[in-house]
């Protein structure tokens, strides 16, 4: 090996180390780290853990179920937890203490991206806890784990479940006070009402409002990954649309917060 090769290897390693440090110090990642650390130190994380345990005790302790049952039940429970946990995290992060760091940031977009990353990343360990509890289920037979679980169907179901939970947590971040306007939150609630009415009521009005359920089709497909146990090209398209949802909502939150006064009223 030539002397030039010996010289370029340490330089490349140093450049890689410097690039990783710069990436780790990105404003959005710094905001995400501090948000998660603050949430954990405050003790609110214990509430999330307790809710996951209660979900397991209520739906899996006496009946382990199969793969479709696990993802169907866990998906709904963890989606509800994504709403509750994100509300608490955002309200803590958007208190009056945020005024000083916001004034120091060159762009408020980093704060929105940090909140989206923090709330989304938190979905992963909570889901893993639920999955470990579910896989640990056993009867007197003994029969361990989720019935019919394989690496393939568990991986597909996990991707779909986490994708939906991250979309929900991002939606809660963007439409929380003081990021979204009151009119925007009213519009979101009106859309929720239209979806619920069209899904539960017969008649021409409900049929007309069924168009409001179109944005939920990709998330429904992701929700069904666990039942199908596979991920085909239509599933990949659904995941791509869900990713667009996350990016679009994040950009919308950046736009809204950028237009607000620093006093955030």
VOBA-1610 file (N, C-alpha, C; in pm, whole numbers, padded with zeros to 5 digits, always signed):
BEGIN
Unk+00086-00119+00000Unk+00000+00000+00000Unk+00089+00124+00000Unk+00056+00220-00079Unk+00138+00339-00094Unk+00122+00433+00023Unk+00218+00526+00036Unk+00211+00627+00141Unk+00089+00716+00125Unk+00048+00737+00003Unk-00069+00821-00021Unk-00195+00757+00036Unk-00205+00623+00031Unk-00322+00554+00086Unk-00326+00569+00237Unk-00207+00559+00302Unk-00202+00577+00446Unk-00244+00717+00488Unk-00217+00815+00404Unk-00248+00952+00438Unk-00397+00982+00418Unk-00457+00921+00314Unk-00596+00952+00285Unk-00693+00884+00380Unk-00656+00767+00436Unk-00748+00696+00526Unk-00778+00776+00653Unk-00675+00827+00727Unk-00708+00907+00845Unk-00785+01033+00811Unk-00754+01096+00696Unk-00825+01217+00657Unk-00971+01187+00631Unk-00999+01074+00564Unk-01138+01036+00537Unk-01213+01007+00666Unk-01145+00941+00761Unk-01207+00911+00889Unk-01239+01039+00965Unk-01148+01135+00960Unk-01172+01263+01027Unk-01287+01338+00962Unk-01292+01335+00829Unk-01402+01402+00760Unk-01536+01339+00795Unk-01538+01206+00803Unk-01661+01137+00839Unk-01703+01171+00981Unk-01607+01173+01072Unk-01637+01207+01211Unk-01688+01350+01222Unk-01627+01441+01148Unk-01671+01581+01150Unk-01811+01595+01092Unk-01839+01519+00985Unk-01971+01526+00923Unk-02078+01473+01018Unk-02046+01365+01091Unk-02142+01310+01187Unk-02168+01408+01301Unk-02062+01474+01348Unk-02079+01572+01455Unk-02164+01690+01408Unk-02140+01735+01286Unk-02219+01846+01233Unk-02365+01805+01216Unk-02387+01681+01171Unk-02524+01632+01157Unk-02592+01623+01293Unk-02520+01574+01394Unk-02577+01559+01529Unk-02610+01694+01590Unk-02540+01799+01545Unk-02561+01933+01600Unk-02657+02017+01516Unk-02724+01956+01421Unk-02824+02031+01346Unk-02931+02085+01441Unk-02978+02207+01419Unk-03075+02267+01512Unk-03197+02180+01537Unk-03251+02117+01432Unk-03370+02035+01450Unk-03342+01914+01538Unk-03224+01853+01523Unk-03190+01739+01607Unk-03162+01782+01750Unk-03103+01899+01768Unk-03081+01950+01903Unk-03215+01974+01974Unk-03309+02035+01903Unk-03443+02056+01959Unk-03508+01923+01993Unk-03496+01825+01904Unk-03556+01693+01929Unk-03494+01629+02052Unk-03362+01635+02066Unk-03297+01573+02181Unk-03341+01638+02311Unk-03338+01769+02316Unk-03375+01838+02438Unk-03523+01817+02472Unk-03609+01809+02370Unk-03751+01784+02394Unk-03772+01647+02455Unk-03705+01546+02400Unk-03718+01411+02454Unk-03661+01400+02594Unk-03545+01460+02617Unk-03484+01455+02750Unk-03572+01523+02853Unk-03628+01638+02816Unk-03716+01709+02908Unk-03841+01628+02939Unk-03895+01562+02837Unk-04015+01481+02855Unk-03987+01362+02947Unk-03872+01300+02928Unk-03836+01184+03011Unk-03810+01226+03155Unk-03734+01335+03172Unk-03702+01380+03308Unk-03824+01428+03384Unk-03923+01477+03313Unk-04044+01527+03380Unk-04128+01414+03439Unk-04105+01291+03392Unk-04182+01178+03442Unk-04303+01144+03357Unk-04333+01224+03256Unk-04448+01195+03171Unk-04430+01065+03095Unk-04306+01027+03070Unk-04281+00902+02998Unk-04335+00783+03076Unk-04340+00794+03209Unk-04395+00685+03290Unk-04544+00666+03262Unk-04613+00776+03232Unk-04753+00765+03195Unk-04770+00689+03064Unk-04683+00715+02965Unk-04688+00642+02839Unk-04664+00494+02861Unk-04564+00463+02943Unk-04533+00323+02972Unk-04650+00255+03042Unk-04712+00327+03136Unk-04826+00270+03207Unk-04943+00243+03113Unk-04966+00333+03017Unk-05076+00314+02922Unk-05048+00193+02833Unk-04923+00176+02789Unk-04889+00059+02708Unk-04913-00069+02787Unk-04874-00069+02915Unk-04897-00186+02998Unk-05047-00212+03016Unk-05125-00108+03035Unk-05270-00125+03051Unk-05333-00179+02923Unk-05285-00133+02807Unk-05335-00186+02681Unk-05305-00335+02670Unk-05185-00373+02709Unk-05150-00516+02705Unk-05237-00594+02803Unk-05253-00542+02923Unk-05331-00613+03024Unk-05477-00626+02983Unk-05530-00524+02916Unk-05671-00526+02880Unk-05700-00615+02759Unk-05608-00621+02662Unk-05640-00688+02536Unk-05555-00812+02507Unk-05444-00831+02579Unk-05356-00942+02545Unk-05324-01034+02662Unk-05351-00992+02784Unk-05310-01071+02900Unk-05382-01205+02906Unk-05512-01205+02872Unk-05591-01328+02875Unk-05605-01394+02739Unk-05572-01319+02634Unk-05586-01373+02498Unk-05477-01315+02412Unk-05380-01399+02376Unk-05267-01350+02298Unk-05305-01310+02158Unk-05390-01391+02092Unk-05436-01357+01958Unk-05333-01385+01851Unk-05375-01363+01725Unk-05286-01383+01612Unk-05228-01250+01566Unk-05162-01253+01452Unk-05095-01132+01402Unk-05196-01022+01371Unk-05306-01058+01304Unk-05406-00958+01268Unk-05468-00896+01392Unk-05494-00977+01493Unk-05551-00924+01618Unk-05452-00831+01688Unk-05325-00870+01689Unk-05224-00788+01757Unk-05214-00650+01692Unk-05198-00646+01560Unk-05179-00517+01495Unk-05307-00436+01491Unk-05422-00503+01479Unk-05548-00430+01482Unk-05572-00362+01616Unk-05546-00435+01724Unk-05570-00381+01858Unk-05459-00284+01900Unk-05334-00326+01882Unk-05223-00240+01920Unk-05218-00113+01836Unk-05258-00124+01708Unk-05257-00006+01623Unk-05353+00100+01672Unk-05472+00060+01712Unk-05568+00157+01763Unk-05523+00215+01897Unk-05475+00129+01986Unk-05432+00179+02117Unk-05313+00272+02108Unk-05212+00236+02029Unk-05094+00321+02017Unk-05123+00448+01939Unk-05221+00445+01850Unk-05262+00568+01781Unk-05324+00666+01880Unk-05409+00614+01970Unk-05465+00701+02073Unk-05356+00756+02164Unk-05258+00671+02197Unk-05147+00718+02280Unk-05064+00822+02206Unk-05051+00809+02074Unk-04978+00909+01996Unk-05044+01045+02006Unk-05176+01047+02016Unk-05248+01174+02031Unk-05224+01233+02170Unk-05247+01152+02272Unk-05235+01201+02410Unk-05092+01241+02444Unk-04998+01153+02413Unk-04858+01182+02446Unk-04804+01302+02372Unk-04843+01317+02245Unk-04794+01430+02167Unk-04852+01561+02218Unk-04979+01560+02260Unk-05038+01682+02316Unk-04959+01729+02437Unk-04927+01636+02525Unk-04851+01672+02646Unk-04712+01725+02609Unk-04644+01655+02518Unk-04509+01694+02482Unk-04506+01832+02415Unk-04601+01857+02324Unk-04602+01985+02253Unk-04637+02100+02347Unk-04735+02078+02435Unk-04772+02184+02528Unk-04657+02219+02623Unk-04579+02119+02661Unk-04461+02147+02743Unk-04355+02221+02661Unk-04337+02180+02535Unk-04232+02240+02453Unk-04267+02378+02403Unk-04397+02412+02395Unk-04438+02541+02342Unk-04483+02637+02452Unk-04433+02618+02573Unk-04464+02710+02682Unk-04384+02839+02665Unk-04397+02929+02761Unk-04328+03058+02752Unk-04176+03044+02750Unk-04126+02930+02795Unk-03981+02909+02796Unk-03923+02899+02655Unk-04009+02879+02555Unk-03961+02863+02420Unk-03925+02997+02355Unk-03967+03107+02414Unk-03944+03238+02350Unk-03795+03266+02328Unk-03713+03236+02429Unk-03569+03265+02418Unk-03502+03179+02312Unk-03519+03044+02313Unk-03455+02967+02206Unk-03508+03000+02067Unk-03636+03037+02057Unk-03689+03074+01927Unk-03623+03201+01874Unk-03595+03294+01966Unk-03533+03419+01924Unk-03389+03399+01879Unk-03325+03291+01927Unk-03186+03264+01890Unk-03174+03184+01761Unk-03279+03114+01722Unk-03274+03034+01600Unk-03283+03123+01477Unk-03204+03090+01376Unk-03211+03165+01251Unk-03343+03141+01179Unk-03405+03025+01203Unk-03534+02993+01144Unk-03615+02912+01245Unk-03743+02946+01255Unk-03830+02872+01346Unk-03865+02733+01293Unk-03832+02709+01167Unk-03861+02579+01107Unk-03791+02467+01182Unk-03671+02495+01233Unk-03596+02393+01305Unk-03671+02347+01429Unk-03746+02436+01492Unk-03818+02398+01613Unk-03934+02305+01578Unk-04004+02332+01470Unk-04114+02244+01427Unk-04058+02107+01389Unk-03951+02107+01310Unk-03892+01979+01270Unk-03844+01901+01391Unk-03788+01970+01489Unk-03743+01902+01610Unk-03857+01838+01686Unk-03970+01909+01696Unk-04087+01852+01764Unk-04142+01732+01688Unk-04145+01741+01556Unk-04194+01628+01475Unk-04104+01507+01494Unk-03972+01530+01493Unk-03878+01419+01512Unk-03893+01358+01651Unk-03902+01443+01753Unk-03911+01393+01890Unk-04037+01311+01913Unk-04149+01364+01869Unk-04276+01292+01890Unk-04282+01165+01806Unk-04222+01168+01687Unk-04220+01049+01602Unk-04127+00941+01655Unk-04009+00981+01699Unk-03911+00884+01751Unk-03965+00813+01875Unk-04040+00884+01958Unk-04094+00825+02080Unk-04191+00711+02050Unk-04253+00711+01931Unk-04345+00602+01897Unk-04274+00468+01889Unk-04145+00469+01854Unk-04073+00344+01830Unk-04053+00263+01958Unk-03992+00319+02065Unk-03975+00237+02187Unk-04106+00195+02250Unk-04209+00280+02240Unk-04338+00241+02297Unk-04398+00124+02220Unk-04384+00125+02088Unk-04432+00011+02010Unk-04350-00114+02041Unk-04218-00101+02050Unk-04134-00216+02081Unk-04171-00277+02216Unk-04205-00192+02312Unk-04250-00243+02441Unk-04378-00324+02425Unk-04473-00273+02348Unk-04597-00345+02323Unk-04571-00478+02253Unk-04482-00476+02154Unk-04453-00598+02080Unk-04385-00702+02169Unk-04293-00659+02252Unk-04225-00752+02342Unk-04325-00814+02440Unk-04415-00732+02491Unk-04518-00785+02581Unk-04607-00885+02507Unk-04645-00851+02384Unk-04730-00940+02307Unk-04659-01070+02272Unk-04532-01062+02234Unk-04457-01181+02201Unk-04431-01268+02325Unk-04435-01204+02442Unk-04412-01278+02566Unk-04534-01346+02620Unk-04650-01329+02552Unk-04773-01392+02600Unk-04759-01544+02594Unk-04809-01613+02695Unk-04808-01759+02692Unk-04929-01812+02766Unk-04971-01928+02724Unk-05081-01997+02791Unk-05025-02115+02868Unk-05115-02194+02927Unk-05069-02308+03004Unk-05023-02422+02915Unk-05032-02404+02781Unk-05004-02514+02689Unk-04863-02575+02696Unk-04749-02506+02697Unk-04737-02361+02681Unk-04727-02323+02533Unk-04772-02204+02500Unk-04763-02152+02365Unk-04721-02007+02375Unk-04601-01977+02328Unk-04545-01845+02348Unk-04565-01758+02224Unk-04583-01631+02247Unk-04582-01535+02139Unk-04715-01519+02068Unk-04712-01436+01963Unk-04830-01408+01883Unk-04848-01520+01782Unk-04968-01572+01772Unk-04995-01685+01685Unk-04970-01648+01538Unk-04895-01731+01472Unk-04867-01711+01330Unk-04765-01603+01300Unk-04694-01554+01402Unk-04598-01446+01381Unk-04473-01497+01312Unk-04431-01428+01209Unk-04304-01453+01141Unk-04229-01321+01129Unk-04105-01331+01089Unk-04025-01208+01072Unk-04088-01120+00965Unk-04137-01182+00857Unk-04193-01105+00746Unk-04320-01031+00782Unk-04420-01103+00839Unk-04546-01034+00867Unk-04536-00938+00984Unk-04446-00967+01080Unk-04427-00873+01191Unk-04356-00746+01143Unk-04261-00762+01052Unk-04191-00645+00999Unk-04286-00558+00917Unk-04367-00622+00832Unk-04462-00545+00750Unk-04564-00473+00839Unk-04619-00544+00936Unk-04715-00481+01026Unk-04655-00370+01109Unk-04530-00389+01152Unk-04464-00286+01233Unk-04443-00158+01153Unk-04402-00173+01027Unk-04380-00055+00942Unk-04510+00022+00924Unk-04619-00049+00896Unk-04747+00018+00877Unk-04797+00084+01004Unk-04785+00016+01117Unk-04832+00072+01244Unk-04754+00198+01281Unk-04622+00191+01270Unk-04540+00307+01307Unk-04562+00423+01210Unk-04582+00392+01082Unk-04607+00499+00985Unk-04734+00576+01022Unk-04840+00503+01057Unk-04965+00570+01095Unk-04948+00651+01223Unk-04879+00594+01321Unk-04859+00666+01448Unk-04779+00794+01428Unk-04680+00790+01339Unk-04599+00909+01314Unk-04680+01016+01242Unk-04766+00974+01148Unk-04854+01072+01083Unk-04944+01138+01186Unk-05000+01059+01278Unk-05090+01113+01380Unk-05016+01209+01471Unk-04897+01171+01517Unk-04821+01260+01607Unk-04782+01389+01535Unk-04747+01380+01407Unk-04713+01500+01330Unk-04835+01590+01315Unk-04951+01530+01288Unk-05074+01608+01276Unk-05105+01682+01405Unk-05087+01615+01519Unk-05112+01679+01648Unk-05015+01793+01672Unk-04888+01774+01636Unk-04789+01882+01652Unk-04830+02005+01573Unk-04862+01985+01447Unk-04888+02098+01357Unk-05014+02173+01397Unk-05117+02102+01443Unk-05244+02167+01474Unk-05257+02202+01622Unk-05147+02195+01695Unk-05151+02232+01837Unk-05141+02384+01852Unk-05184+02431+01968Unk-05166+02571+02004Unk-05022+02591+02050Unk-04954+02696+02007Unk-05000+02809+01927Unk-04957+02802+01781Unk-04927+02683+01730Unk-04876+02673+01593Unk-04987+02700+01492Unk-05095+02622+01500Unk-05206+02640+01406Unk-05298+02751+01453Unk-05366+02811+01360Unk-05465+02913+01392Unk-05594+02846+01438Unk-05681+02926+01498Unk-05808+02873+01546Unk-05894+02825+01428Unk-05889+02898+01318Unk-05968+02858+01201Unk-05919+02724+01148Unk-05788+02703+01148Unk-05733+02576+01100Unk-05777+02460+01187Unk-05779+02479+01318Unk-05823+02372+01408Unk-05972+02345+01391Unk-06052+02450+01368Unk-06195+02429+01343Unk-06215+02351+01214Unk-06136+02383+01111Unk-06147+02311+00985Unk-06110+02163+01003Unk-06007+02137+01083Unk-05968+01998+01109Unk-06079+01922+01182Unk-06139+01985+01282Unk-06250+01921+01354Unk-06370+01898+01262Unk-06395+01992+01172Unk-06505+01974+01077Unk-06478+01856+00985Unk-06353+01839+00944Unk-06319+01723+00862Unk-06337+01593+00939Unk-06294+01591+01066Unk-06316+01474+01150Unk-06465+01440+01158Unk-06547+01543+01180Unk-06692+01520+01190Unk-06748+01464+01060Unk-06701+01514+00948Unk-06748+01465+00818Unk-06709+01319+00798Unk-06587+01283+00838Unk-06542+01145+00824Unk-06626+01052+00911Unk-06648+01091+01036Unk-06727+01007+01126Unk-06872+00993+01078Unk-06930+01103+01033Unk-07070+01099+00988Unk-07084+01012+00863Unk-06992+01027+00770Unk-07001+00950+00646Unk-06976+00802+00669Unk-06909+00770+00778Unk-06875+00630+00805Unk-06978+00559+00891Unk-07067+00634+00955Unk-07160+00573+01049Unk-07307+00597+01015Unk-07336+00686+00923Unk-07475+00722+00894Unk-07509+00690+00749Unk-07631+00638+00723Unk-07676+00616+00586Unk-07736+00744+00528Unk-07767+00743+00402Unk-07834+00857+00342Unk-07747+00929+00242Unk-07806+01019+00164Unk-07733+01089+00058Unk-07625+01184+00112Unk-07651+01247+00227Unk-07551+01338+00282Unk-07425+01262+00320Unk-07444+01148+00387Unk-07329+01066+00425Unk-07256+01015+00302Unk-07332+00980+00199Unk-07270+00934+00074Unk-07187+01044+00010Unk-07240+01166+00013Unk-07166+01279-00044Unk-07039+01307+00036Unk-07049+01297+00170Unk-06934+01326+00256Unk-06832+01214+00258Unk-06861+01103+00191Unk-06764+00993+00189Unk-06635+01033+00121Unk-06639+01140+00041Unk-06517+01189-00022Unk-06416+01235+00083Unk-06463+01270+00201Unk-06373+01315+00307Unk-06283+01203+00358Unk-06318+01076+00326Unk-06237+00963+00373Unk-06123+00930+00277Unk-06117+00996+00164Unk-06012+00966+00066Unk-05871+00983+00122Unk-05842+01089+00199Unk-05704+01101+00251Unk-05665+00990+00348Unk-05763+00915+00398Unk-05734+00809+00494Unk-05703+00676+00427Unk-05721+00666+00296Unk-05699+00539+00227Unk-05555+00489+00244Unk-05452+00572+00224Unk-05316+00520+00247Unk-05292+00473+00390Unk-05348+00542+00487Unk-05330+00500+00626Unk-05407+00371+00653Unk-05522+00353+00590Unk-05596+00227+00604Unk-05515+00112+00546Unk-05451+00136+00434Unk-05367+00032+00375Unk-05250-00002+00467Unk-05189+00099+00527Unk-05081+00072+00623Unk-05132-00004+00745Unk-05254+00029+00788Unk-05314-00039+00902Unk-05335-00188+00873Unk-05358-00221+00746Unk-05386-00359+00707Unk-05260-00440+00677Unk-05143-00380+00687Unk-05019-00455+00661Unk-05008-00575+00753Unk-05045-00555+00880Unk-05032-00664+00976Unk-05126-00779+00944Unk-05248-00748+00900Unk-05344-00853+00865Unk-05302-00926+00738Unk-05251-00850+00639Unk-05208-00912+00514Unk-05078-00989+00532Unk-04991-00940+00621Unk-04865-01008+00646Unk-04762-00990+00537Unk-04784-00894+00448Unk-04690-00872+00339Unk-04696-00726+00297Unk-04600-00690+00213Unk-04590-00551+00166Unk-04562-00555+00017Unk-04664-00525-00065Unk-04647-00526-00209Unk-04626-00384-00261Unk-04636-00368-00394Unk-04608-00237-00452Unk-04714-00135-00413Unk-04840-00179-00395Unk-04943-00085-00351Unk-04915-00038-00209Unk-04861-00127-00127Unk-04822-00087+00009Unk-04709+00013+00007Unk-04615-00006-00084Unk-04504+00090-00095Unk-04555+00227-00139Unk-04653+00227-00229Unk-04713+00355-00271Unk-04783+00421-00153Unk-04854+00341-00071Unk-04920+00396+00048Unk-04819+00454+00145Unk-04707+00385+00165Unk-04603+00438+00253Unk-04544+00567+00198Unk-04528+00575+00067Unk-04475+00697+00007Unk-04572+00813+00029Unk-04702+00787+00015Unk-04801+00893+00037Unk-04801+00935+00184Unk-04787+00838+00275Unk-04780+00871+00417Unk-04658+00957+00446Unk-04546+00927+00382Unk-04427+01010+00397Unk-04453+01152+00348Unk-04524+01163+00237Unk-04560+01296+00185Unk-04649+01369+00285Unk-04741+01296+00350Unk-04823+01357+00455Unk-04736+01418+00564Unk-04639+01341+00611Unk-04553+01389+00720Unk-04474+01512+00677Unk-04414+01505+00559Unk-04335+01618+00511Unk-04424+01740+00485Unk-04543+01717+00427Unk-04633+01829+00400Unk-04684+01894+00527Unk-04721+01813+00625Unk-04768+01870+00752Unk-04657+01946+00822Unk-04535+01891+00817Unk-04423+01961+00879Unk-04399+02096+00813Unk-04403+02098+00682Unk-04385+02225+00610Unk-04497+02323+00644Unk-04619+02273+00658Unk-04730+02360+00695Unk-04708+02418+00834Unk-04661+02336+00928Unk-04633+02386+01062Unk-04522+02491+01062Unk-04421+02470+00979Unk-04314+02569+00968Unk-04369+02702+00918Unk-04457+02695+00819Unk-04515+02816+00762Unk-04600+02889+00866Unk-04683+02816+00937Unk-04770+02879+01037Unk-04690+02942+01149Unk-04592+02870+01203Unk-04514+02925+01313Unk-04429+03042+01267Unk-04381+03040+01143Unk-04302+03150+01091Unk-04382+03279+01081Unk-04515+03268+01065Unk-04599+03386+01052Unk-04647+03439+01186Unk-04631+03359+01293Unk-04680+03404+01423Unk-04586+03504+01485Unk-04642+03595+01569Unk-04559+03687+01646Unk-04478+03607+01747Unk-04369+03664+01793Unk-04284+03594+01889Unk-04357+03567+02019Unk-04455+03652+02051Unk-04529+03630+02176Unk-04625+03512+02161Unk-04640+03461+02035Unk-04718+03338+02010Unk-04861+03346+02061Unk-04926+03456+02037Unk-05064+03470+02076Unk-05154+03441+01955
//
